[in-house]
Amino acid sequence: QVQLVESGGGLVQAGGSLRVSCAASGRTFSRYTMGWFRQAPGKEREFVAAIRWSGGITNYADSVKGRFTISRDNAKNTVYLQMNSLKPEDTAVYYCNALSQGILSWGQGTQVTVSS
């Protein structure tokens, strides 16, 4: 299975920026659809962004559209989420996921906290 490890979370002031990363195992990373989800305490995990293997097709939740950018570096088996103009409501644990052969894999998550 695909093993995913997120990093780059932390504390940032509202209006600031942060980039989280997800390193993936597997020999076919370039074939995976990759995504980011987030989960705040007491809430369901919600979709944030996704990127197809080509890197040319991306999808974003309306709540982050125009502020967040998902990208991938297939040579490094890594997907990134650049988060700009952060808001306190962006505070959550951010999870990376990978879709491979019809199976979703999840990382352990990285905490992002945005202070007002």
Helices and strands as residue ranges (DSSP letters): E 4-7, E 10-13, E 18-24, G 29-31, E 33-39, E 46-51, E 58-60, E 68-73, G 74-76, E 78-83, G 88-90, E 92-100, E 103-106, E 110-115
